[in-house]
């Protein structure tokens, strides 16, 4: 649960270390990958690292940030009772 609190403290943004923990405990959590040039992409946590590597290998694009979709973020805050 600490990982979820840490992510909520950072407004839903996920760093690479947090991603590893999410993959372990919540592999099907939908996350948004915000690219430098492409459209945003929704992807389960367990596929995010693989998808990033794939796109960076095939193009010059890069990841700006990875985060929890706002709808899911609000639901998570509600369930956990975080204001």
C-alpha positions in Angstrom: 0.0 0.0 0.0 3.0 2.3 0.5 3.6 2.4 -3.2 0.1 3.6 -3.9 0.4 6.4 -1.3 3.8 7.4 -2.8 2.2 7.6 -6.3 -0.8 9.6 -5.0 1.6 12.0 -3.2 3.1 12.6 -6.7 -0.3 13.3 -8.3 -0.4 9.9 -10.0 3.0 10.0 -11.7 5.0 6.8 -11.7 8.8 6.6 -11.8 10.8 3.5 -13.0 11.3 2.2 -9.4 7.6 2.5 -8.6 6.8 0.8 -11.9 8.8 -2.3 -10.9 6.8 -2.5 -7.7 3.4 -1.9 -9.5 4.3 -4.7 -11.9 4.9 -7.0 -8.9 1.8 -6.2 -6.9 -0.7 -4.6 -9.5 0.3 -5.9 -12.9 -3.0 -5.1 -14.6 -3.1 -1.4 -13.3 -3.8 0.7 -16.4 -1.2 3.4 -16.9 -0.8 6.2 -19.4 2.4 6.6 -21.3 2.9 10.1 -22.5 5.3 10.2 -25.5 7.3 13.1 -26.8 5.8 12.8 -30.3 3.1 10.1 -30.3 -0.4 10.0 -28.9 -0.8 9.0 -25.3 -1.1 5.3 -24.9 -3.0 3.3 -22.2 -1.1 0.2 -21.2 -1.2 -2.3 -18.3 1.7 -1.8 -15.8 3.2 -5.2 -16.7 3.7 -4.1 -20.3 4.9 -0.5 -19.9 8.6 -1.1 -19.7 8.5 -3.5 -22.7 6.4 -1.0 -24.7 8.8 1.9 -23.9 11.8 -0.2 -25.0 10.0 -1.2 -28.2 9.1 2.3 -29.2 12.4 3.8 -28.3 14.2 1.1 -30.4 12.1 1.6 -33.5 12.0 5.4 -33.5 13.4 8.6 -32.1 10.5 9.0 -29.7 10.9 9.2 -26.0 8.8 9.0 -22.8 7.8 12.2 -21.2 6.0 10.6 -18.2 4.0 7.6 -17.1 0.9 8.2 -14.9 -2.3 6.8 -13.6 -5.3 7.8 -15.7 -7.2 10.6 -13.9 -10.4 8.7 -13.6 -8.6 5.7 -12.0 -6.6 8.1 -9.8 -9.8 9.7 -8.4 -11.3 6.3 -7.8 -8.1 5.1 -6.0 -8.1 8.2 -3.8 -11.8 7.7 -3.0 -11.3 4.0 -2.1 -8.3 4.7 0.1 -10.0 7.8 1.7 -7.3 10.2 0.6 -8.3 13.8 0.2 
